[in-house]
Amino acid sequence: MASIILASASPRRSELLEQIGVAFSVQPAHIDETPRSSEMPGDYVERLAREKALAVAADHPGRLILGSDTSVILDNAILGKPASEHEARTMLARLSGTTHQVMTAIALAHDGRCESRLVTTEVRFRSLSAAEISSYVATGEPMDKAGSYGIQGLGGIFVQELKGSYSAVVGLPLQETAVLLANAGCPVWKHWSSSRESQS
């Protein structure tokens, strides 16, 4: 497989790439993540994924660079990572008993080109009590998560229903990532080891 770089420090994205058998290195991108005036949430998320991929690609010609971004959207407002425990509690109270969207974009930059996909998943929370919100925030898990929760962690107990891609909610849409890599000439399945190889 061609040399792949993940332009993200997220351990969750690394775990998902490893899950589908992708060999890669990590180099986080450092970009301005401020939304533009009147920018729609989907446009914002896809732009950040592309900018992350292109920022790292500028220093690594010939490499395949994956950039990704995730935002939680409630009533067309972007809920990013909480800046404080108070903000995390406020976000979770807003999400309680409602349906929100998780938008995740994946972008692949290579040889001056950048192709991207945007995935939207509907997530419904059950009603949360103030006590469990406070207890969850006290664990620290919400503090580096868009929307103040991690579906793959303790926050998974809040999810009543999900329509769409679970892996996209975690941070990396696997099906779309595999398509982008295949389009770039690197189908992930060609690099899976067979059980016969591992026994030889």
Backbone as a chain_set.jsonl record, in Angstrom:
{"seq": "MASIILASASPRRSELLEQIGVAFSVQPAHIDETPRSSEMPGDYVERLAREKALAVAADHPGRLILGSDTSVILDNAILGKPASEHEARTMLARLSGTTHQVMTAIALAHDGRCESRLVTTEVRFRSLSAAEISSYVATGEPMDKAGSYGIQGLGGIFVQELKGSYSAVVGLPLQETAVLLANAGCPVWKHWSSSRESQS", "coords": {"N": [[0.848, -1.197, 0.0], [0.462, 2.24, -0.748], [2.318, 4.885, 0.845], [0.74, 6.165, 3.62], [-0.553, 8.932, 5.38], [-2.099, 9.959, 8.326], [-3.757, 12.825, 9.037], [-4.295, 13.651, 11.739], [-4.571, 13.786, 15.275], [-6.23, 12.201, 16.669], [-6.87, 9.444, 18.682], [-8.975, 7.731, 18.289], [-9.574, 7.845, 15.546], [-7.234, 6.72, 14.557], [-7.47, 4.118, 15.592], [-9.705, 3.215, 14.168], [-8.766, 3.245, 11.51], [-6.762, 1.314, 11.729], [-8.392, -0.849, 12.235], [-9.449, -1.521, 9.73], [-7.27, -2.489, 8.447], [-5.302, -0.716, 7.499], [-2.082, 0.52, 6.95], [-0.269, 3.129, 8.38], [1.114, 6.412, 9.107], [1.167, 9.041, 11.579], [0.497, 12.466, 11.454], [-0.443, 15.238, 12.831], [-2.507, 17.925, 11.659], [-2.283, 21.458, 11.727], [-4.483, 23.866, 11.761], [-6.583, 26.777, 11.273], [-9.59, 26.561, 12.867], [-11.855, 28.072, 12.918], [-15.238, 28.775, 12.269], [-16.503, 30.163, 9.204], [-18.169, 33.248, 8.401], [-21.639, 32.855, 8.148], [-21.307, 30.267, 7.213], [-22.4, 27.085, 6.287], [-23.038, 24.181, 8.336], [-22.309, 21.61, 7.174], [-20.651, 22.399, 5.046], [-18.632, 23.611, 6.491], [-17.51, 21.469, 8.01], [-16.581, 19.76, 5.961], [-14.796, 21.45, 4.676], [-12.813, 21.808, 6.669], [-11.793, 19.192, 6.888], [-10.65, 18.89, 4.352], [-8.778, 21.005, 4.376], [-7.071, 20.175, 6.428], [-5.981, 17.811, 5.328], [-4.707, 18.847, 3.031], [-2.904, 20.651, 4.162], [-0.991, 19.016, 5.423], [-0.237, 17.512, 3.235], [1.209, 19.323, 1.73], [3.786, 19.231, 2.681], [4.564, 16.701, 2.1], [4.997, 15.483, -0.636], [3.694, 13.147, -2.997], [2.757, 11.364, -1.136], [-0.126, 9.777, 0.371], [-2.61, 11.523, 1.934], [-4.769, 11.578, 4.63], [-7.397, 13.463, 5.835], [-9.65, 14.467, 8.396], [-12.755, 15.538, 9.863], [-15.058, 16.173, 12.495], [-18.253, 17.191, 13.537], [-20.838, 17.99, 15.85], [-24.201, 18.654, 15.33], [-26.866, 20.649, 16.242], [-30.045, 21.809, 15.795], [-29.119, 23.237, 13.576], [-26.869, 24.446, 14.581], [-23.404, 24.44, 15.312], [-21.871, 22.252, 17.503], [-19.015, 22.207, 19.094], [-15.925, 21.07, 20.579], [-16.063, 21.098, 24.124], [-15.211, 24.003, 26.047], [-15.024, 24.111, 28.736], [-15.992, 22.482, 31.829], [-18.495, 23.351, 32.586], [-19.536, 24.209, 30.12], [-19.631, 21.745, 28.831], [-21.563, 20.385, 30.352], [-23.753, 21.997, 29.763], [-24.037, 21.59, 26.976], [-24.662, 18.832, 26.903], [-27.071, 18.821, 28.274], [-28.606, 20.2, 26.441], [-28.639, 18.356, 24.355], [-30.027, 16.287, 25.456], [-32.744, 14.103, 25.211], [-33.261, 14.739, 22.568], [-32.937, 14.761, 18.929], [-29.986, 14.841, 17.109], [-27.53, 15.793, 14.606], [-24.611, 14.17, 13.488], [-21.916, 15.203, 11.788], [-19.421, 14.088, 9.712], [-16.516, 14.495, 7.88], [-14.364, 13.141, 5.402], [-11.261, 13.413, 3.835], [-9.037, 12.981, 1.097], [-5.894, 13.737, 0.145], [-3.637, 14.002, -2.57], [-0.934, 14.255, -4.732], [-1.477, 16.982, -5.398], [-4.2, 16.982, -5.701], [-7.479, 16.788, -4.192], [-9.898, 14.839, -2.775], [-13.106, 14.474, -1.349], [-15.555, 13.368, 1.106], [-18.721, 13.733, 2.658], [-20.415, 12.724, 5.522], [-23.474, 12.253, 7.09], [-25.013, 11.52, 10.107], [-27.836, 10.577, 11.966], [-28.538, 10.999, 15.347], [-30.162, 10.033, 18.247], [-30.698, 11.054, 21.544], [-31.628, 9.673, 24.694], [-33.615, 10.958, 27.438], [-31.7, 12.746, 29.774], [-30.612, 12.808, 33.147], [-29.805, 15.474, 35.445], [-27.981, 14.655, 37.325], [-26.658, 12.409, 36.175], [-25.503, 13.63, 33.977], [-23.685, 15.397, 35.235], [-22.063, 13.506, 36.519], [-20.991, 12.161, 34.341], [-19.553, 14.215, 33.048], [-17.672, 14.659, 35.01], [-15.974, 12.497, 34.686], [-14.251, 13.241, 32.73], [-14.296, 12.394, 30.126], [-15.929, 13.8, 28.189], [-14.439, 16.044, 27.428], [-12.682, 16.304, 25.224], [-14.223, 15.907, 23.039], [-16.337, 16.406, 20.24], [-19.444, 17.939, 20.701], [-19.478, 17.066, 23.274], [-19.534, 14.327, 23.984], [-18.691, 10.809, 23.805], [-19.466, 8.301, 21.691], [-18.374, 5.794, 21.558], [-17.5, 5.346, 24.063], [-18.142, 5.848, 27.539], [-20.299, 7.501, 27.11], [-21.907, 6.179, 25.335], [-24.137, 5.034, 26.477], [-26.103, 6.919, 26.417], [-27.278, 7.026, 23.976], [-30.133, 6.531, 22.202], [-31.071, 5.903, 19.689], [-29.743, 5.388, 16.411], [-29.167, 6.478, 13.159], [-27.54, 5.779, 10.385], [-24.018, 6.038, 9.885], [-22.106, 4.402, 12.201], [-19.304, 4.386, 12.6], [-18.62, 6.851, 11.553], [-19.681, 8.579, 13.439], [-17.996, 8.019, 15.55], [-15.682, 9.055, 14.465], [-14.504, 8.562, 11.96], [-15.57, 7.77, 8.843], [-15.776, 4.601, 7.753], [-16.499, 3.16, 5.382], [-16.569, 5.159, 3.394], [-13.964, 6.097, 3.589], [-12.507, 3.872, 2.714], [-13.389, 3.792, 0.064], [-12.309, 6.191, -0.985], [-9.562, 5.625, -0.76], [-9.405, 3.413, -2.446], [-10.085, 4.623, -4.875], [-7.803, 6.085, -5.225], [-6.059, 4.198, -5.962], [-5.359, 2.374, -4.02], [-6.737, -0.04, -2.789], [-7.963, -1.19, 0.26], [-8.442, -3.861, 0.923], [-6.708, -5.414, -0.545], [-4.483, -5.673, 0.927], [-4.937, -7.136, 3.12], [-3.995, -9.754, 5.352], [-4.126, -13.229, 4.821], [-5.531, -16.072, 6.6], [-4.073, -18.3, 6.028], [-1.585, -17.28, 5.336], [-0.722, -16.268, 7.789], [-0.304, -18.578, 9.173], [1.804, -19.795, 7.997]], "CA": [[0.0, 0.0, 0.0], [1.212, 3.487, -0.786], [2.542, 5.451, 2.162], [-0.427, 6.943, 4.02], [-0.426, 9.738, 6.599], [-3.342, 10.438, 8.917], [-3.53, 14.194, 9.508], [-5.13, 13.787, 12.93], [-4.016, 13.221, 16.502], [-7.29, 11.459, 17.349], [-6.619, 8.006, 18.82], [-10.136, 6.999, 17.764], [-9.402, 7.703, 14.095], [-6.16, 5.741, 14.349], [-8.004, 2.779, 15.861], [-10.602, 2.832, 13.074], [-7.939, 2.911, 10.337], [-6.138, 0.015, 12.015], [-9.452, -1.863, 12.157], [-9.642, -1.964, 8.344], [-6.018, -3.003, 7.911], [-4.5, 0.308, 6.831], [-0.813, 0.893, 7.572], [-0.177, 4.585, 8.227], [1.777, 7.186, 10.148], [0.324, 10.141, 12.044], [1.046, 13.818, 11.531], [-1.584, 16.143, 12.986], [-2.502, 19.196, 10.945], [-2.584, 22.615, 12.565], [-5.18, 24.842, 10.935], [-7.576, 27.605, 11.957], [-10.863, 25.857, 12.779], [-12.953, 29.021, 13.132], [-16.228, 28.794, 11.176], [-16.642, 31.411, 8.464], [-19.475, 33.894, 8.529], [-22.749, 32.252, 7.404], [-20.914, 28.966, 6.666], [-23.273, 25.991, 6.699], [-22.272, 23.163, 9.069], [-21.705, 20.612, 6.299], [-19.553, 23.044, 4.327], [-17.569, 23.83, 7.475], [-16.864, 20.19, 8.344], [-15.849, 19.269, 4.791], [-13.655, 22.36, 4.449], [-11.745, 21.508, 7.622], [-11.164, 17.92, 6.519], [-9.812, 19.141, 3.172], [-7.644, 21.855, 4.755], [-6.136, 19.35, 7.201], [-5.271, 16.928, 4.397], [-3.851, 19.639, 2.143], [-1.819, 21.25, 4.952], [0.056, 18.007, 5.608], [0.231, 17.1, 1.897], [2.164, 20.311, 1.219], [5.134, 18.841, 3.127], [4.821, 15.289, 1.789], [4.585, 15.161, -2.01], [3.694, 11.735, -3.35], [2.115, 10.558, -0.103], [-1.577, 9.877, 0.487], [-2.891, 12.174, 3.214], [-6.165, 11.541, 5.049], [-7.82, 14.464, 6.814], [-11.036, 14.237, 8.789], [-13.284, 16.434, 10.874], [-16.378, 15.782, 12.985], [-18.996, 18.165, 14.341], [-22.197, 17.672, 16.268], [-25.069, 19.749, 14.899], [-28.19, 20.67, 16.861], [-30.802, 22.975, 15.3], [-28.241, 23.917, 12.619], [-25.739, 25.077, 15.28], [-22.263, 23.543, 15.483], [-21.403, 22.038, 18.865], [-17.64, 21.721, 19.02], [-15.413, 20.522, 21.836], [-16.356, 22.049, 25.203], [-14.063, 24.742, 26.576], [-15.034, 23.983, 30.187], [-16.964, 21.499, 32.313], [-19.811, 23.995, 32.536], [-20.004, 24.162, 28.732], [-19.945, 20.342, 28.535], [-22.858, 20.089, 30.976], [-24.773, 22.735, 29.005], [-24.232, 20.887, 25.704], [-25.341, 17.56, 27.135], [-28.453, 19.139, 28.626], [-29.277, 20.551, 25.183], [-28.795, 17.14, 23.556], [-30.912, 15.365, 26.171], [-34.089, 13.904, 24.697], [-33.413, 15.303, 21.222], [-32.183, 14.163, 17.819], [-29.005, 15.751, 16.511], [-26.761, 15.232, 13.502], [-23.151, 14.141, 13.557], [-21.351, 15.329, 10.44], [-18.0, 13.77, 9.615], [-15.979, 14.536, 6.516], [-13.065, 12.515, 5.174], [-10.644, 13.941, 2.616], [-7.777, 12.347, 0.7], [-5.074, 14.606, -0.704], [-2.562, 13.254, -3.237], [-0.454, 14.864, -5.978], [-2.123, 18.255, -5.689], [-5.656, 16.843, -5.772], [-8.11, 16.46, -2.919], [-11.258, 14.332, -2.924], [-13.686, 14.379, -0.009], [-16.914, 12.869, 1.292], [-19.362, 14.181, 3.884], [-21.362, 11.727, 6.008], [-24.333, 12.77, 8.163], [-25.69, 10.476, 10.868], [-28.823, 11.06, 12.934], [-28.371, 10.361, 16.653], [-31.153, 10.463, 19.237], [-30.393, 10.814, 22.953], [-32.723, 9.576, 25.658], [-33.574, 12.058, 28.409], [-30.617, 12.58, 30.739], [-30.792, 13.533, 34.403], [-28.705, 16.39, 35.773], [-26.974, 13.906, 38.09], [-25.796, 11.591, 35.303], [-24.699, 14.558, 33.177], [-22.566, 15.842, 36.077], [-21.184, 12.364, 36.748], [-20.281, 11.905, 33.083], [-18.57, 15.287, 32.837], [-16.604, 14.481, 36.006], [-15.024, 11.477, 34.225], [-13.316, 13.866, 31.796], [-14.455, 11.891, 28.753], [-16.499, 14.731, 27.199], [-13.694, 17.284, 27.237], [-12.01, 16.415, 23.919], [-15.16, 15.343, 22.071], [-17.354, 17.276, 19.659], [-20.737, 17.695, 21.304], [-19.256, 16.665, 24.677], [-19.743, 12.911, 24.31], [-18.059, 9.804, 22.953], [-20.392, 7.174, 21.535], [-17.632, 4.555, 21.746], [-17.096, 5.267, 25.453], [-19.216, 5.856, 28.53], [-21.439, 8.222, 26.55], [-22.721, 5.3, 24.506], [-25.404, 4.684, 27.133], [-27.083, 7.985, 26.205], [-27.809, 6.951, 22.612], [-31.348, 5.728, 22.083], [-31.228, 5.462, 18.296], [-28.753, 5.917, 15.465], [-29.478, 6.208, 11.753], [-26.396, 6.164, 9.561], [-22.724, 5.392, 10.072], [-21.553, 4.426, 13.559], [-17.88, 4.754, 12.581], [-18.537, 8.294, 11.305], [-19.928, 9.247, 14.72], [-16.757, 7.86, 16.315], [-14.722, 10.024, 13.928], [-13.964, 8.246, 10.64], [-16.498, 6.888, 8.12], [-14.905, 3.569, 7.182], [-16.844, 2.818, 4.003], [-16.144, 6.262, 2.524], [-12.499, 6.126, 3.609], [-12.047, 2.787, 1.839], [-13.665, 4.195, -1.322], [-11.313, 7.191, -1.385], [-8.273, 4.95, -0.939], [-9.51, 2.596, -3.667], [-10.038, 5.548, -6.017], [-6.41, 6.534, -5.363], [-5.245, 3.045, -6.356], [-4.939, 1.622, -2.839], [-7.833, -0.732, -2.106], [-7.448, -1.72, 1.533], [-8.588, -5.317, 1.02], [-5.575, -6.087, -1.185], [-3.37, -5.766, 1.878], [-5.297, -7.984, 4.259], [-3.328, -11.045, 5.372], [-5.038, -14.372, 4.931], [-5.2, -16.944, 7.731], [-3.039, -19.236, 5.557], [-0.288, -16.59, 5.417], [-0.303, -16.132, 9.189], [0.07, -19.887, 9.713], [2.971, -20.318, 7.293]], "C": [[0.878, 1.239, 0.0], [1.298, 4.069, 0.619], [1.421, 6.43, 2.511], [-0.128, 7.683, 5.32], [-1.818, 10.15, 7.044], [-3.073, 11.802, 9.541], [-4.42, 14.486, 10.714], [-4.444, 13.14, 14.114], [-5.023, 12.355, 17.225], [-6.958, 9.973, 17.456], [-7.771, 7.176, 18.263], [-10.026, 6.817, 16.252], [-8.299, 6.706, 13.774], [-6.679, 4.32, 14.546], [-8.909, 2.306, 14.724], [-9.817, 2.481, 11.81], [-7.26, 1.557, 10.529], [-7.157, -1.119, 11.863], [-9.625, -2.394, 10.736], [-8.324, -2.321, 7.656], [-5.143, -2.009, 7.183], [-3.225, 0.565, 7.634], [-0.6, 2.389, 7.322], [0.711, 5.171, 9.319], [0.872, 8.367, 10.484], [1.103, 11.444, 12.033], [-0.123, 14.797, 11.629], [-1.406, 17.436, 12.199], [-2.87, 20.311, 11.915], [-3.173, 23.703, 11.678], [-6.127, 25.662, 11.813], [-8.942, 26.94, 11.771], [-12.065, 26.766, 13.037], [-13.944, 28.953, 11.977], [-16.269, 30.16, 10.494], [-18.048, 31.962, 8.633], [-20.495, 33.241, 7.605], [-22.402, 30.901, 6.776], [-21.836, 27.879, 7.194], [-22.442, 24.888, 7.368], [-21.595, 22.128, 8.181], [-20.526, 21.159, 5.518], [-18.353, 23.242, 5.245], [-16.792, 22.542, 7.742], [-16.036, 19.679, 7.166], [-14.636, 20.153, 4.49], [-12.508, 22.037, 5.394], [-11.033, 20.201, 7.29], [-10.211, 18.119, 5.342], [-8.585, 19.971, 3.548], [-6.609, 21.076, 5.568], [-5.308, 18.466, 6.272], [-4.275, 17.715, 3.548], [-2.685, 20.28, 2.9], [-0.673, 20.274, 5.142], [0.629, 17.576, 4.259], [1.279, 18.054, 1.342], [3.602, 19.943, 1.575], [5.51, 17.424, 2.736], [4.339, 14.935, 0.385], [4.688, 13.669, -2.291], [3.042, 10.835, -2.325], [0.594, 10.736, -0.176], [-1.894, 10.411, 1.884], [-4.391, 12.152, 3.489], [-6.414, 12.604, 6.106], [-9.279, 14.22, 7.153], [-11.457, 15.266, 9.823], [-14.697, 15.991, 11.238], [-16.992, 16.92, 13.78], [-20.361, 17.61, 14.683], [-23.068, 18.893, 15.974], [-26.434, 19.606, 15.566], [-28.89, 21.953, 16.432], [-29.921, 23.876, 14.436], [-27.089, 24.689, 13.275], [-24.652, 24.039, 15.51], [-21.879, 23.476, 16.959], [-20.009, 21.424, 18.785], [-17.219, 21.068, 20.326], [-15.662, 21.551, 22.943], [-15.087, 22.718, 25.726], [-13.962, 24.611, 28.091], [-16.038, 22.903, 30.577], [-18.373, 22.077, 32.287], [-20.383, 23.928, 31.115], [-20.376, 22.731, 28.343], [-21.304, 19.974, 29.125], [-23.993, 20.769, 30.203], [-25.078, 22.04, 27.684], [-25.033, 19.606, 25.9], [-26.803, 17.774, 27.523], [-29.263, 19.512, 27.375], [-29.554, 19.313, 24.328], [-29.797, 16.163, 24.167], [-32.309, 15.319, 25.549], [-34.33, 14.435, 23.293], [-32.662, 14.459, 20.19], [-31.243, 15.221, 17.259], [-28.312, 15.045, 15.351], [-25.274, 15.232, 13.862], [-22.648, 14.157, 12.123], [-19.862, 15.053, 10.505], [-17.597, 13.793, 8.153], [-14.63, 13.83, 6.499], [-12.536, 13.038, 3.849], [-9.333, 13.215, 2.364], [-7.059, 13.265, -0.272], [-3.907, 13.802, -1.262], [-2.217, 13.956, -4.542], [-1.235, 16.113, -6.37], [-3.636, 18.183, -5.806], [-6.196, 16.502, -4.39], [-9.553, 16.061, -3.177], [-11.837, 14.14, -1.524], [-15.104, 13.837, -0.053], [-17.432, 13.406, 2.629], [-20.439, 13.168, 4.273], [-22.15, 12.331, 7.173], [-25.099, 11.618, 8.803], [-26.638, 11.124, 11.876], [-28.655, 10.275, 14.24], [-29.429, 10.922, 17.613], [-30.693, 10.072, 20.635], [-31.682, 10.561, 23.729], [-32.629, 10.784, 26.596], [-32.521, 11.754, 29.471], [-30.929, 13.372, 32.003], [-29.589, 14.439, 34.646], [-27.589, 15.649, 36.494], [-26.078, 13.082, 37.178], [-24.967, 12.462, 34.371], [-23.472, 15.005, 33.973], [-21.562, 14.718, 36.308], [-20.356, 12.061, 35.5], [-19.208, 12.958, 32.838], [-17.39, 15.116, 33.789], [-15.593, 13.41, 35.597], [-13.959, 12.076, 33.296], [-13.502, 13.444, 30.355], [-14.992, 12.93, 27.769], [-15.55, 15.827, 26.727], [-12.954, 17.411, 25.91], [-12.905, 15.897, 22.796], [-16.107, 16.414, 21.543], [-18.703, 16.923, 20.274], [-20.671, 17.188, 22.73], [-19.607, 15.209, 24.986], [-18.983, 12.026, 23.328], [-18.95, 8.585, 22.879], [-19.697, 5.84, 21.796], [-17.191, 4.371, 23.194], [-18.292, 5.212, 26.384], [-20.482, 6.505, 27.986], [-22.332, 7.383, 25.662], [-24.061, 4.954, 25.143], [-26.476, 5.755, 26.939], [-27.828, 7.837, 24.882], [-28.988, 5.99, 22.546], [-31.493, 5.141, 20.693], [-30.175, 6.126, 17.425], [-29.164, 5.518, 14.056], [-28.318, 6.715, 10.9], [-25.159, 5.388, 9.936], [-22.223, 5.53, 11.506], [-20.101, 4.899, 13.546], [-17.696, 6.247, 12.317], [-18.774, 9.074, 12.593], [-18.685, 9.144, 15.606], [-15.676, 8.806, 15.78], [-14.168, 9.743, 12.552], [-14.928, 7.308, 9.914], [-15.728, 5.848, 7.316], [-15.223, 3.264, 5.716], [-16.341, 3.897, 3.046], [-14.626, 6.382, 2.474], [-11.932, 5.068, 2.666], [-12.277, 3.134, 0.371], [-12.625, 5.199, -1.806], [-9.954, 6.548, -1.626], [-8.287, 4.077, -2.198], [-9.428, 3.476, -4.915], [-8.624, 6.051, -6.283], [-5.47, 5.376, -5.7], [-4.762, 2.204, -5.205], [-6.125, 0.959, -2.151], [-7.328, -1.449, -0.863], [-7.475, -3.246, 1.565], [-7.434, -6.067, 0.373], [-4.414, -6.311, -0.214], [-3.741, -6.532, 3.14], [-4.512, -9.291, 4.192], [-4.353, -12.151, 5.53], [-4.618, -15.219, 6.121], [-4.115, -17.933, 7.331], [-1.66, -18.586, 5.658], [0.208, -16.533, 6.848], [0.151, -17.459, 9.78], [1.367, -20.424, 9.073], [4.262, -19.835, 7.935]], "O": [[1.911, 1.281, 0.668], [0.46, 3.784, 1.474], [1.183, 7.4, 1.79], [0.474, 7.128, 6.24], [-2.619, 10.63, 6.243], [-2.262, 11.923, 10.459], [-5.196, 15.441, 10.712], [-3.818, 12.087, 13.989], [-4.718, 11.82, 18.291], [-6.784, 9.307, 16.436], [-7.566, 6.047, 17.817], [-10.351, 5.749, 15.733], [-8.417, 5.932, 12.824], [-6.365, 3.425, 13.762], [-8.883, 1.131, 14.358], [-10.162, 1.526, 11.113], [-7.192, 0.752, 9.6], [-6.816, -2.213, 11.415], [-9.914, -3.575, 10.546], [-8.268, -2.441, 6.432], [-4.33, -2.393, 6.343], [-3.277, 0.797, 8.842], [-0.734, 2.86, 6.192], [1.016, 4.516, 10.316], [-0.077, 8.657, 9.755], [2.224, 11.519, 12.536], [-0.725, 15.144, 10.613], [-0.302, 17.969, 12.089], [-3.682, 20.114, 12.819], [-2.455, 24.375, 10.939], [-6.428, 25.285, 12.946], [-9.401, 26.774, 10.64], [-13.159, 26.288, 13.338], [-13.542, 29.061, 10.819], [-16.089, 31.19, 11.144], [-18.986, 31.237, 8.964], [-20.244, 33.091, 6.409], [-23.124, 30.432, 5.897], [-22.036, 27.761, 8.403], [-21.281, 24.683, 7.012], [-20.43, 21.795, 8.401], [-19.519, 20.474, 5.343], [-17.206, 23.064, 4.835], [-15.561, 22.532, 7.704], [-14.912, 19.214, 7.354], [-13.58, 19.657, 4.096], [-11.352, 21.996, 4.972], [-9.81, 20.113, 7.397], [-9.103, 17.584, 5.334], [-7.478, 19.68, 3.097], [-5.407, 21.294, 5.414], [-4.088, 18.38, 6.408], [-3.133, 17.291, 3.369], [-1.598, 20.437, 2.343], [0.492, 20.657, 5.035], [1.824, 17.306, 4.144], [2.144, 17.644, 0.568], [4.532, 20.302, 0.853], [6.628, 16.979, 2.998], [3.383, 14.175, 0.229], [5.644, 13.011, -1.88], [2.795, 9.661, -2.603], [0.099, 11.724, -0.718], [-1.495, 9.822, 2.888], [-5.187, 12.642, 2.688], [-5.739, 12.648, 7.135], [-10.06, 13.812, 6.293], [-10.63, 15.798, 10.563], [-15.44, 15.495, 10.391], [-16.321, 17.541, 14.604], [-20.961, 16.862, 13.912], [-22.715, 20.019, 16.323], [-27.077, 18.561, 15.462], [-28.391, 23.052, 16.674], [-29.965, 25.102, 14.541], [-26.415, 25.484, 12.62], [-24.94, 22.895, 15.862], [-21.599, 24.496, 17.588], [-19.859, 20.251, 18.445], [-18.054, 20.575, 21.083], [-15.489, 22.749, 22.72], [-14.034, 22.089, 25.834], [-12.935, 24.958, 28.675], [-16.839, 22.464, 29.752], [-19.335, 21.365, 31.997], [-21.562, 23.629, 30.926], [-21.337, 22.525, 27.601], [-22.108, 19.318, 28.463], [-25.06, 20.186, 30.014], [-26.242, 21.911, 27.306], [-25.97, 19.33, 25.151], [-27.672, 16.991, 27.138], [-30.444, 19.184, 27.266], [-30.584, 19.233, 23.659], [-30.348, 15.313, 23.468], [-32.966, 16.346, 25.381], [-35.478, 14.569, 22.87], [-31.873, 13.577, 20.528], [-31.649, 16.348, 16.974], [-28.489, 13.844, 15.147], [-24.762, 16.178, 14.462], [-22.919, 13.242, 11.345], [-19.13, 15.698, 11.255], [-18.25, 13.19, 7.301], [-13.857, 13.911, 7.454], [-13.267, 13.101, 2.86], [-8.608, 12.877, 3.299], [-7.548, 13.536, -1.369], [-3.268, 13.028, -0.549], [-3.095, 14.222, -5.362], [-1.61, 16.283, -7.53], [-4.292, 19.209, -5.99], [-5.473, 15.996, -3.532], [-10.335, 16.838, -3.725], [-11.135, 13.694, -0.617], [-15.764, 13.843, -1.092], [-16.684, 13.518, 3.6], [-21.276, 12.798, 3.449], [-21.566, 12.853, 8.122], [-25.755, 10.838, 8.113], [-26.284, 12.092, 12.549], [-28.632, 9.044, 14.237], [-29.565, 12.137, 17.763], [-30.345, 8.919, 20.888], [-32.711, 11.174, 23.445], [-31.661, 11.542, 26.54], [-32.46, 10.644, 30.0], [-31.452, 14.484, 31.93], [-28.5, 14.203, 34.122], [-26.41, 15.954, 36.317], [-24.864, 13.051, 37.376], [-23.852, 12.09, 34.007], [-22.355, 14.995, 33.456], [-20.353, 14.948, 36.294], [-19.171, 11.744, 35.593], [-18.083, 12.629, 32.462], [-16.247, 15.392, 33.426], [-14.469, 13.405, 36.1], [-12.896, 11.486, 33.102], [-12.935, 14.058, 29.45], [-14.559, 12.95, 26.616], [-15.827, 16.481, 25.721], [-12.626, 18.525, 25.503], [-12.42, 15.497, 21.738], [-16.618, 17.231, 22.308], [-19.064, 15.749, 20.36], [-21.706, 16.908, 23.335], [-19.943, 14.886, 26.126], [-18.676, 12.418, 22.202], [-19.169, 7.907, 23.883], [-20.337, 4.871, 22.203], [-16.575, 3.359, 23.528], [-19.319, 4.613, 26.066], [-21.594, 6.119, 28.345], [-23.411, 7.831, 25.272], [-25.015, 4.619, 24.441], [-27.64, 5.523, 27.263], [-28.881, 8.445, 24.686], [-28.851, 4.794, 22.802], [-31.977, 4.021, 20.53], [-29.771, 7.264, 17.662], [-29.472, 4.355, 13.797], [-28.14, 7.92, 10.72], [-25.24, 4.206, 10.269], [-21.949, 6.636, 11.971], [-19.705, 5.715, 14.378], [-16.734, 6.848, 12.795], [-18.146, 10.108, 12.82], [-18.361, 10.085, 16.331], [-14.851, 9.303, 16.546], [-13.439, 10.569, 12.003], [-15.089, 6.16, 10.329], [-15.099, 6.178, 6.311], [-14.311, 3.124, 4.901], [-15.756, 3.587, 2.009], [-14.063, 6.73, 1.436], [-10.995, 5.333, 1.913], [-11.448, 2.806, -0.477], [-12.113, 5.072, -2.919], [-9.268, 6.888, -2.59], [-7.296, 4.013, -2.926], [-8.777, 3.113, -5.894], [-8.28, 6.4, -7.412], [-4.25, 5.539, -5.723], [-3.849, 1.396, -5.373], [-6.487, 1.35, -1.042], [-6.374, -2.224, -0.931], [-6.603, -3.859, 2.181], [-7.196, -7.231, 0.696], [-3.479, -7.054, -0.513], [-2.975, -6.579, 4.102], [-4.371, -9.878, 3.119], [-5.321, -12.021, 6.279], [-3.49, -15.107, 6.601], [-3.326, -18.365, 8.171], [-0.683, -19.243, 6.018], [1.395, -16.722, 7.111], [0.895, -17.486, 10.761], [1.948, -21.393, 9.561], [5.349, -20.18, 7.47]]}, "num_chains": 1, "name": "protein.A"}
